[in-house]
Amino acid sequence: MRVSVFGLGYVGCVTAACLAKAGHEVVGVDIDEEKVAMVNAGTSPVVEPGLGALLAHVVEARRLRASISTPDALRNAEIGLICVWTPSRASG
């Protein structure tokens, strides 16, 4: 399956890497160009034991890539997962 994961923080990055490990073609999307560059280099932007090695493996296998472009991520996606920060309190 072709999956887009929006948000490459803790939840999104782990989700994207695990889906790619399971054989899915994954595009991770984030507005933070540094996170995108780290994922594309096969390094983890978050602290999670084993995630760096997993990212390196699935990026090298070409099952995971990252982008700052929503249209790029959605172009061939069959499903999109939103893994972005949710505020705990409403402002106003």
TASULJO-V12136 format. One record per residue. RES is the residue in three letters. PHI is phi in radians with two decimals (* if undefined). PSI is psi in whole degrees, -180 to 180 (999 if undefined). NEAR is the number of other ideal C-beta (glycine too) atoms within 10 Angstrom. Layout:
RES:PHI:PSI:NEAR, RES:PHI:PSI:NEAR
This chain:
MET:*:148:11, ARG:-1.72:119:15, VAL:-2.15:138:21, SER:-1.91:133:23, VAL:-2.06:117:29, PHE:-1.65:116:19, GLY:1.86:118:21, LEU:-1.96:39:29, GLY:-1.46:-156:15, TYR:-0.98:-55:16, VAL:-1.16:-48:16, GLY:-1.16:-41:25, CYS:-1.17:-44:27, VAL:-1.12:-44:20, THR:-1.06:-48:18, ALA:-1.05:-46:30, ALA:-1.13:-42:29, CYS:-1.19:-39:14, LEU:-1.13:-40:21, ALA:-1.15:-39:25, LYS:-1.08:-34:16, ALA:-1.34:-2:12, GLY:1.85:0:11, HIS:-1.40:155:18, GLU:-1.60:116:17, VAL:-2.12:137:26, VAL:-2.06:120:24, GLY:-1.63:140:30, VAL:-2.17:136:27, ASP:-2.67:153:24, ILE:-1.43:-14:12, ASP:-1.51:105:14, GLU:-1.08:-29:10, GLU:-1.17:-43:10, LYS:-1.08:-44:22, VAL:-1.05:-45:20, ALA:-1.10:-41:13, MET:-1.11:-46:20, VAL:-1.08:-46:25, ASN:-1.10:-24:15, ALA:-1.51:-2:12, GLY:1.37:25:16, THR:-2.07:154:13, SER:-1.55:131:23, PRO:-1.48:-2:23, VAL:-2.28:160:15, VAL:-1.59:112:8, GLU:-2.73:119:14, PRO:-0.93:129:7, GLY:1.50:-13:10, LEU:-1.19:-38:18, GLY:-1.03:-46:17, ALA:-1.14:-40:12, LEU:-1.13:-45:19, LEU:-1.05:-45:28, ALA:-1.00:-43:15, HIS:-1.13:-50:15, VAL:-1.31:-28:24, VAL:-1.23:-45:19, GLU:-1.07:-36:10, ALA:-1.35:-3:11, ARG:1.12:31:9, ARG:-1.77:-9:18, LEU:-2.42:133:27, ARG:-2.51:163:18, ALA:-2.17:155:27, SER:-2.64:157:17, ILE:-1.68:-1:14, SER:-1.76:114:11, THR:-1.10:-47:14, PRO:-1.01:-39:8, ASP:-1.04:-44:14, ALA:-1.20:-33:23, LEU:-1.54:-14:14, ARG:-0.85:-47:11, ASN:-2.11:11:10, ALA:-1.23:142:18, GLU:-1.67:-23:10, ILE:-2.66:148:11, GLY:-2.17:135:15, LEU:-1.99:131:17, ILE:-1.78:116:12, CYS:-2.22:57:20, VAL:-1.87:162:13, TRP:-1.04:137:10, THR:-2.07:123:6, PRO:-1.10:144:6, SER:-1.45:-18:5, ARG:-2.38:142:5, ALA:-1.30:140:5, SER:-1.63:156:4, GLY:2.38:999:3
